[in-house]
Amino acid sequence: MKKPSTLHKFTTVTALCCSLAAHADDFLGGDDFAFDSSALEVNESSWTDGFKTALEHSHTQIPGDASREQSSVRVVYEGNVAEGVYLNVDNRYRYFWHNDDLAENRGDAYGHNKLQRAWLQYSRGACSSTLGRQTLIWGTVEGTFVTDIVTPFDYTEQLLTDYGSVRLAQDMLVGECFSSQSQLQVFYTPEARTDIYQHHPLIVDIAPGFPRARLDIDPEEEWGLRYKWLGDGYDLSLMYARLYDNNPTPMLRGDAGPSPADIIGGALGQITGDNAIPDGYRVEPALAQFNLVGAASAIAIGRLLLKVEAAYRSEQLIAFSDDTTERYDAAVGFEYTTTSNHIINAGIWGTHLSNDAIAVNDTQVLSLGWRKTFLNDNLVMSLLGNWSSNPRFASATILADYRWNDYWSTAFAISAADLGELGENNPIVAAEESATMSIKYEF
């Protein structure tokens, strides 16, 4: 018997496949397997989808006494409200318990509401404009503030607060335009803000013999622009701004008489015995208004990012003096990221004041950072260290942030510091040793 040819086998298989396909079509096309697309439930988007709420309680303990105890509720909304229009609102109410140091300074427990962000952005083509309360971050080297001084700080925030909340938003108009290799950004602030240390008038002891001085003062308008060029593996930014200092400078005001230096020396017991300011003199706050000219660059070499920035500030005030000085800042640093999302960064920042009458003209600040995720990114460990030569101090903080599920998370931090010339109870570093715990519920 003659065997079937290869062509005959192929024809038979093809016919069988076509027959099975035809039967399958008939089988699936029956009523039992009919597919009704109208039965699908499609969740339409709602304006309420952009809301996010967080409840948090945090406690900072220093040896012998609590330092901070705060509870807060935060409501955030963000989303598109029209074609090309984006809205972001971030409001946070905090309650300061009676044993919180800010409440003790105020005299009793209290609540404080902060509208951190409330801006509306309109985008068209390669340009956008953002109007409202917002932050503006310049600069490149982490832990340094050579050119990143447009947005001030809120030092009443807890140690574990998100970095975005520590920066104090300002009411401003920001415009940006992009091209394939460049970015132009301009901003205008009608009434700038300064750093916040407490929620009541800032009254400080200047020196023995001085009456207590109130150092609250509000700056006026600020404006500036930045041009950024994006090259192959690098970027270069050039900046100019007309700004106010973020901290008031205590100045001696009054009638003609002894020089400010003699008065300060007398109040310190160096040339007089009664440690008193002569009649007609007083201490008042002043804010330096200055020009900022700066440049910053970042260069990528594989997973290594090298960073550098420099700036010049004109007309910086000298405390208790009618004199001014020019200021020069420079910083260099790096950031390295591994394949496992392990980040290491460091930077060194130097400052020089050009007036030779100042006792200390140069300051150096060193910052170190480390961050790594564990347990499928649910646990984030980080370390931050800082050292300053003037005023002399050093600090280190290790932080663990663990997310239990989509709603609950906890954070724990331990800090150690050598306060040196800062002294106790300063507004930035609470004590030489402290531990902070927080629990947060988000929905």
C-alpha positions in Angstrom: 0.0 0.0 0.0 1.3 3.4 -1.0 2.0 5.8 1.9 0.3 9.2 1.8 2.4 12.0 0.5 3.6 14.9 2.6 1.3 17.2 0.7 -1.7 14.9 1.4 -0.9 14.9 5.2 -0.7 18.7 5.2 -4.0 19.1 3.4 -5.7 16.7 5.8 -4.4 18.5 8.9 -5.4 21.8 7.5 -8.9 20.6 6.8 -9.2 19.2 10.3 -8.0 22.5 11.9 -10.5 24.5 9.8 -13.3 22.1 10.8 -12.4 22.4 14.5 -12.3 26.2 14.3 -15.7 26.2 12.7 -17.1 24.1 15.4 -15.5 26.3 18.0 -17.0 29.4 16.5 -20.5 27.8 16.6 -19.9 26.6 20.2 -18.7 30.0 21.5 -21.4 31.8 19.5 -24.2 30.0 21.4 -26.4 31.7 24.0 -24.5 30.1 26.9 -21.3 32.0 25.9 -22.8 35.2 24.7 -20.8 38.2 25.9 -22.8 41.4 26.8 -20.4 44.4 27.1 -23.2 46.4 28.7 -22.9 44.3 31.8 -19.5 45.8 32.6 -19.4 48.3 35.4 -17.1 51.2 34.6 -16.2 53.5 37.5 -16.5 57.0 36.3 -13.9 59.5 37.7 -15.2 61.9 40.4 -13.8 65.1 41.7 -13.6 63.5 45.1 -10.9 61.0 43.9 -8.2 63.5 44.4 -8.6 63.8 48.2 -6.2 62.2 50.6 -6.4 62.5 54.4 -3.8 61.7 57.0 -4.1 61.5 60.8 -0.8 61.6 62.8 0.5 61.7 66.3 4.2 62.2 67.2 6.2 62.4 70.4 9.8 63.5 70.9 11.4 62.5 74.2 14.6 64.0 75.5 16.2 62.8 78.8 14.1 63.9 81.7 11.3 65.7 79.8 9.2 65.6 76.7 10.2 68.0 74.0 7.5 67.7 71.4 4.0 66.2 71.4 1.7 67.0 68.5 -1.4 65.6 66.8 -2.4 66.6 63.3 -5.0 66.1 60.6 -3.9 66.8 57.0 -6.2 67.0 53.9 -4.7 67.1 50.4 -6.5 67.5 47.1 -4.9 67.5 43.7 -6.2 66.9 40.3 -7.2 68.3 36.9 -10.1 70.7 37.1 -10.2 71.6 33.4 -8.2 71.0 30.3 -4.7 72.3 31.0 -5.6 73.4 34.6 -4.3 71.6 37.7 -5.2 72.3 41.3 -3.2 71.4 44.4 -4.4 72.2 48.0 -2.6 71.0 51.1 -4.0 72.0 54.5 -2.8 70.8 57.9 -4.1 71.5 61.4 -1.8 70.6 64.3 -2.6 70.5 68.1 0.3 71.2 70.4 -0.2 69.4 73.7 0.6 71.1 77.0 4.0 69.4 77.4 5.2 70.4 74.0 8.0 72.9 74.3 6.2 75.3 71.8 3.1 75.1 74.0 5.1 75.8 77.1 6.7 78.8 75.6 3.2 80.1 74.6 1.8 79.4 78.0 -0.7 76.6 77.3 -1.8 74.0 74.7 -3.0 75.4 71.4 -3.9 74.5 67.8 -2.5 76.0 64.7 -3.7 75.7 61.1 -1.2 75.9 58.1 -2.3 76.2 54.5 0.8 74.6 53.1 -0.1 74.7 49.5 -3.0 76.2 47.5 -2.0 76.7 43.9 -3.5 76.6 40.4 -1.4 75.7 37.4 -2.3 76.4 33.8 -0.3 74.7 31.1 -0.3 75.3 27.4 2.2 73.9 25.0 5.7 73.9 26.5 4.9 76.7 29.1 3.1 76.7 32.4 2.2 79.3 35.0 1.5 78.5 38.7 -0.3 81.0 41.0 -0.8 80.6 44.7 0.9 79.2 47.8 3.8 77.0 46.8 7.5 76.2 47.3 10.3 76.9 44.9 13.5 74.7 45.3 16.7 75.8 43.7 20.2 74.4 44.1 21.7 70.9 43.7 23.9 69.9 46.7 21.8 68.2 49.4 22.1 69.7 52.9 23.5 73.0 51.7 21.8 76.3 51.0 23.9 78.2 48.5 21.2 79.1 46.1 18.3 77.2 47.6 17.1 80.1 49.8 13.9 81.3 48.0 11.7 79.1 50.2 12.2 79.6 54.0 11.9 76.9 56.7 9.3 76.1 59.3 11.2 74.9 62.4 8.0 74.2 64.4 7.6 71.0 62.3 8.4 67.7 63.8 11.6 65.8 63.1 9.7 63.1 61.2 7.7 65.6 59.0 7.9 65.2 55.3 10.6 67.5 53.8 7.9 69.2 51.8 6.2 70.4 54.9 9.4 71.7 56.6 9.7 74.1 53.7 7.4 77.1 54.3 5.4 77.8 51.2 5.0 81.3 49.9 2.3 83.1 47.9 3.9 83.6 44.5 3.5 83.5 40.7 5.9 81.1 38.9 6.2 80.8 35.2 8.2 78.2 33.2 8.9 77.4 29.6 10.7 74.3 28.3 12.5 73.5 25.1 14.3 70.3 24.1 17.5 71.4 26.0 16.6 74.4 28.2 14.2 75.7 30.8 13.4 79.3 31.8 11.8 79.9 35.1 10.7 83.3 36.7 9.0 84.0 40.0 7.4 86.9 41.8 6.4 87.1 45.5 4.5 90.2 46.5 5.0 89.6 50.3 7.8 87.2 51.2 7.9 85.2 54.4 10.8 84.4 56.8 11.8 81.3 58.8 9.3 80.3 61.5 10.6 79.2 65.0 7.4 79.6 67.0 3.7 80.6 66.5 3.8 83.7 68.7 6.0 86.8 68.6 9.7 85.9 68.5 11.1 87.5 71.6 14.7 86.7 72.5 17.4 87.5 75.1 20.2 89.3 73.2 22.7 89.4 76.1 23.0 90.1 79.8 21.8 93.6 80.5 19.8 94.0 77.3 16.0 94.2 77.5 14.3 91.4 75.7 14.0 92.1 72.0 11.2 91.2 69.6 12.6 90.0 66.3 9.5 89.6 64.1 9.6 91.5 60.8 7.9 91.0 57.5 9.8 91.4 54.2 8.3 92.9 51.1 8.4 91.7 47.4 10.9 89.2 46.0 11.5 88.2 42.4 14.0 86.2 40.4 14.8 84.0 37.4 16.7 80.8 36.5 17.9 79.6 33.2 18.8 75.9 32.9 20.6 74.2 30.1 20.3 70.4 29.7 23.3 68.8 28.0 24.4 65.2 27.3 24.8 63.9 30.9 25.0 67.3 32.6 23.0 70.4 33.3 23.9 74.0 34.0 21.8 76.6 35.8 22.3 80.4 36.1 20.2 82.3 38.6 19.5 85.9 39.6 17.1 87.1 42.3 16.3 90.1 44.5 15.6 88.6 47.9 15.4 89.2 51.6 17.1 87.3 54.3 15.1 84.5 55.8 16.1 85.5 59.3 16.0 89.0 60.9 19.2 90.5 62.1 19.2 92.3 65.5 20.3 95.9 65.0 21.1 98.7 67.6 19.0 101.8 67.0 19.0 105.2 68.8 20.4 108.7 69.2 24.0 109.6 68.6 26.4 108.6 71.3 28.7 105.7 72.0 29.4 103.4 69.1 27.4 100.2 68.8 30.5 98.2 69.5 31.0 100.1 72.8 27.4 99.6 73.8 27.5 95.9 73.1 30.7 95.6 75.0 29.3 97.5 77.9 26.2 95.2 78.0 28.5 92.2 78.2 30.3 93.7 81.2 33.5 94.5 79.2 33.6 98.3 79.7 30.8 99.1 82.1 29.6 97.6 85.4 25.9 98.0 85.2 25.3 95.9 82.0 22.7 98.3 80.6 22.0 100.0 77.3 22.3 103.8 77.5 19.0 105.7 77.4 17.6 106.2 73.9 19.0 103.0 72.5 17.0 99.9 71.6 17.3 96.6 69.7 15.2 96.3 66.6 15.0 93.6 63.9 16.1 94.3 60.3 16.1 92.3 57.1 18.8 92.5 54.5 17.6 93.0 51.0 20.2 91.7 48.6 21.0 90.6 45.1 21.7 86.9 44.5 23.8 85.8 41.6 24.3 82.0 41.4 25.2 79.0 39.3 24.7 75.3 39.7 25.6 72.2 37.8 25.1 68.4 38.0 27.1 65.8 36.0 26.0 62.2 35.7 28.7 59.5 35.4 26.8 56.2 35.4 25.1 55.9 38.7 27.3 58.7 40.2 25.9 62.3 40.2 28.5 65.0 40.9 27.1 68.4 42.0 28.5 71.9 42.4 27.0 75.4 43.0 28.3 78.9 43.9 26.6 82.2 44.7 27.3 85.8 45.6 25.0 87.9 47.9 25.3 91.6 48.2 24.5 93.9 51.2 24.4 91.4 54.1 23.7 93.0 57.5 26.1 92.7 60.4 24.4 92.2 63.8 24.4 95.3 66.1 26.2 97.4 63.5 25.4 99.8 60.7 27.9 98.1 58.5 27.3 95.6 55.7 29.3 92.8 54.1 29.3 90.8 50.8 28.9 87.1 51.1 30.3 84.3 48.9 29.0 80.7 49.0 30.2 77.5 47.3 29.3 73.8 47.7 30.3 70.5 46.1 28.8 67.1 46.6 27.8 63.8 45.1 25.0 61.3 45.1 25.4 57.6 44.3 22.5 55.2 43.7 23.0 51.4 43.5 20.9 48.9 41.5 19.0 48.1 44.8 17.9 51.7 45.3 20.6 52.3 47.9 21.4 56.0 48.0 24.6 57.7 49.5 25.1 61.4 49.3 27.5 64.0 50.8 28.3 67.6 50.4 30.6 70.4 51.8 29.5 74.0 51.9 31.7 77.0 52.6 30.8 80.6 53.3 33.0 83.7 53.3 32.1 87.2 54.5 34.3 89.9 53.0 34.2 92.5 55.9 37.4 92.1 57.9 35.7 93.7 61.0 33.8 90.4 61.5 35.3 88.1 64.1 34.8 85.0 62.0 34.7 85.4 58.3 34.6 81.8 57.2 32.2 78.9 57.9 32.3 75.3 56.7 29.4 72.8 56.8 29.6 69.1 56.1 26.5 67.0 55.4 26.2 63.2 54.9 23.2 61.1 53.9 22.4 57.4 53.5 19.1 55.7 52.5 18.1 52.1 51.8 14.8 50.2 51.5 14.2 46.8 52.9 11.3 44.2 53.1 9.9 44.9 49.6 10.3 48.6 50.1 8.0 48.7 53.2 10.9 49.6 55.5 13.0 52.7 54.7 16.2 53.3 56.7 18.0 56.6 56.5 20.8 58.4 58.2 21.6 62.1 58.2 24.7 63.8 59.7 25.7 67.5 59.8 28.8 69.3 61.1 29.3 73.1 61.3 32.4 75.1 62.2 30.7 78.4 63.0 28.6 78.2 65.1 30.2 74.9 66.1 27.9 72.0 66.4 27.4 68.4 65.1 24.3 66.2 64.8 23.3 62.7 63.5 19.9 61.2 63.1 18.9 57.7 62.1 15.3 57.1 61.0 13.3 54.0 60.3 10.0 54.3 58.5 7.8 51.2 58.2 4.5 50.9 56.2 2.3 48.2 57.6 -0.3 48.3 54.9 -2.0 50.8 52.6 -3.3 52.8 55.6 -1.0 52.5 58.6 2.7 53.5 59.0 5.1 54.2 61.8 8.4 56.0 62.1 11.1 56.1 64.7 14.2 58.3 64.9 17.1 58.6 67.3 19.2 61.8 67.3 22.5 62.7 68.9 24.1 66.1 68.8 27.1 68.1 70.1 25.5 71.5 70.4 28.8 73.2 71.0 28.2 77.0 70.6 24.4 76.6 69.9 23.6 76.0 73.5 20.5 74.2 74.9 16.9 74.7 73.8 17.8 76.2 70.4 15.0 76.1 67.8 16.8 73.7 65.4 18.3 71.0 67.6 16.2 70.4 70.7 18.8 68.5 72.8 21.9 66.5 72.7 19.9 63.3 72.8 16.3 62.7 71.7 14.0 59.9 70.4 11.0 60.5 68.2 8.0 58.2 67.5 5.1 58.8 65.2 2.1 56.8 64.0 0.1 57.8 60.9 -3.2 56.7 59.3 -3.8 57.7 55.7 -7.0 57.2 53.7 
